[in-house]
Amino acid sequence: MTNMKKLLEANAGHGQRRVSQVFRDFCELAALAIRNSVDPHGQTEREERYLSIARGYTSEEASRFAEALAHLALQLEEGFSDALGHLYMSLDLGNESIGQFFTPYDVGLVIAKMNVGNILGQLAEKEFVTVQEPAVGSGGMIIALADALREEGVNYQQSMHVTARDLDITAVHMTYIQLTLINVAAVVVHGNTLTMEELDTWPTPAHVIGGWAERLQLRHAETTPQTVPGHAQRGMGAEDYCTCDGPWPCPQAAETADAA
């Protein structure tokens, strides 16, 4: 993580740019590059957005971004963690006006281990579980859940699908990058959990390549699920588990569905 921090701070250019902007640009560039490799819809617009950001950096600075992403991939390969959430906090970005803070990974892992028994029970009866994360932040709780399942000998890559939401676009990018690097099948929604407004959806490569849209549609057709607005048209049925409060239905989403 120290190497990533130094690389991003170097791209701040000794005060020429704010570190917060460099961090946001790093996350957006990485997320755009990943998504364009698997999602043809809107590809041209995303490529234009990528180039508009990249033009603000020199070739040396762009190389630092690539090196930082390589460090991130290596760190997550060596052991699961909320690397980007930790980096965000170490850069003191959580102290800015947005007031956004991320739960320490160790705390998230304890919570995940406390709830993993419920998921194991679900998996005894079905091929996979669906997980809802209504305020995903940097994705730390989902990473911790994958970590806990892996410790139990469960192949989370085949046994879990995640629908994650956040209103902050940088949080969406952070989650998308990290879930991609640990190969979690997920759709990361840029949207408001309370109003169920969806601004964009970011399918991870594992979701696309693994044929999860079809798997979810088949699950939806085989059951009579309780759905929340916006899920049915994407083939997403009722969630089996919610990171905010254990088993689905999630209290936050259920209140919204009742009011709709």
N, C-alpha and C positions, 0 to 999 in steps of 0.2 A: 504494500500500500504506500510505503514511503516513496518508492520510485515513481508511482503514479502521481503522487502529490507534487513532487519536484518537477515532473514533466509539465503538469498543468500550470504550476506557478511560473515556470519558465515562459510559457506561452502568454502569460499576463504582460510580459514585456516591461518589467520594472515599473509598473503603474500605468503603462500605456492602455491596458484593458483591465477591467475588474475581473478578479478571479471567478466571481459568480457567473459572469458572462462566458468565460472560457469553459467553465464546467458545463454550463447549459449547451454550449456549442459542441463540446466533445460528445455529450450524450446524444444530442440530436443527430450529429453526423453518423455516429455508429449505428443508431437505430434506423436511420434512413437507408444506410447501406445494406443492413441486414434485411429489412423489409423488401427492398427492391429486388433482392435475390430470389424471393419466393412469391411475391404478390404483384401481379401485373396490373391490377386495377389502381389507377392514379399514379402509375410509375413515372410518367413524364413530369407531372407536377412535382413529385418528390425529388426527382433528379434535378430539376430547376432549383428547388429549395436547397438541395445539397450544395450545388455549385455556388449559389449566392452566399452561403455561409463560408465555404472553402476559399472563395476569392478574398476574404478578409484576412487570410493567413498566408505567410510565406511557405515555400516548399519545406523549409527546415521545421517550421512550426507544425505543418501537416504531418511530417514524419514523427514528431513527438506525439501527436494524437494517435497515430497508428501504433507506436511503441507502448503508449499507455493502455490501449485496448489489448495488446498482446500480454502485458503484465496482468491485466484483469482476468483474461482467459486462463492464464497459468495459475493465478491465485485460486480461482474457483475449481480448477482441476486438482490442485493439491489438497483442497478441503473446502467444504461449503461454508459460506459466510455471506453476510450482507456487505460485500466489499464497497459498493458504491455508496450505500447509506453511511458507512463508516467514513469514507472519504469525504462525503458531503459535510459531515459533522466536524471532521478534522480540519477542514478549510474554513471553519466558523461560518458556514453559510446558513446554519440553523439559527444564527443570531440576528439575521437580517429581518427586515420588516415583515416578511411573509410569515415568520414565526413557525416554520416547519421543522419538526424534530422527528427523528426515527428511533424506534425502539431498539435498544442494544440486541445484537443477535443472540447472545446467551439467554436473555430473557425470552425471546421469541422461541428458542429451541425448547426451553422448559415448558412453555405453554403448548407447543406442538406435541411434545411427548405426553403431556397430560391428556391430550385429546386423541392421540393416535389409536387408542383402543376402539373408539367409536368407528373409525375408518376401517380398521381391520375386521370389525364385525360386519360392516357393509360389504367388504370385499369377499367375505365368506359366502355371500349370497348373490353377488353380481360381478360382472367382468371388470368394471371400473367404477370409480366414484367421481362425481363432479363437485368442485369446490368453488365457493363464492368468496371473494375478498372485496368488500365494499369500499375500503379506503386503503389501497395497496401500498401507498408510499413508494419505497424503493424496492419492494418485493421481498423484504426480509422474512415475513411470516410464511410466505409460500416456500421460500428456500428452506426454512427451518422444517416445514412440514415434509418436504421431499427428503430432507436429511433424516428425519425421524422414521419415515417409512423405509428408507434404505437401511437404516440400522435394524429394522425388523425383518429384513430380507425381502422386502416388497420392491418390485420393479416399478417405481413411480412413473417412469416414462410410458408405460403401457397401462397402468392402473389408475391414473389420475388425470383429470382434465380441469383446468382452472379458468374461471372467468373473473378477471380482476378489473377494478375501476379506480380511477382517480381523476379529480378535476384539474390537477396541476399537470401540464404537459411534460415538464421535465421528470416528474415522478413516473409518468407513463413510459418515457424513454428509458429511465433507469431500470424499471421493472422488466421491460421488453428485452433489454440487452442481457440482463442477468438470467432471466428465465430461458432465453435462447442459449446461453453458454452452458447451462446445466441440462439442456434438452427437455424442458417441461412443455407439454402440450398446453397451450393457453391462448385465450383471446384477451388482450389488454385493452380495455375500453377507456378512451378519453371522454369522460362524461361525469355527470352529477348523479350520485347515488340517490339523493333525496328526491329529485325531480324526475329521475330516470332519463334525462336528456343524454343523447349520445352524439358527440361531435365527430368521433372517428373510432375505428376499431383496428387493432394491431394484432394480427394472427402470427404466432411464433412459427418458425420453420417446422418445429415438431408437430404443431397443429396441422399445417398444410401437408407436409410430406407423409404424416401418419394417417391421413384420411379421416381426421377427427370430425370434420363437418358431417360426413356420412354416418359415422358411428353415433354421433349425437342425434342426428335425425332419426336413425333407427331406434335408438332408446326412446326418443320422444313419441314415435309411432307405436311402440310396444306398451307404453304406459299412458296413464291419464294424469299427467303431472300438474302440480301447482306451479304456474309460471308467473314471472314478474314481467311487466311491460318491456318489450324490446327483445325478449328471449325467444319467443315462439318463431319469429320470422328467421332467426338464425339457427333454428334447429336445436336450441338449448332448452332442456327441460328443467325440472326442479333440481336444485342443488341438494346433495346429500350432506354437505358439511359447509359450515361458514366459519372463517377464521375469527370473526368478531365475537361469536358466542356459541360455538359448538354446532350441534345439528341444525340443519335447515328445517323450517324456514327461518331465515335470518330476521330478527325483530325489526331491523331498520328497513329492509326491503319489503317485509310483510305489511308494515304500516303504510308504505307508499302504495303497494298494490291495493290495499283496502280503500285507500283514498282516491284511487284512479277511477 
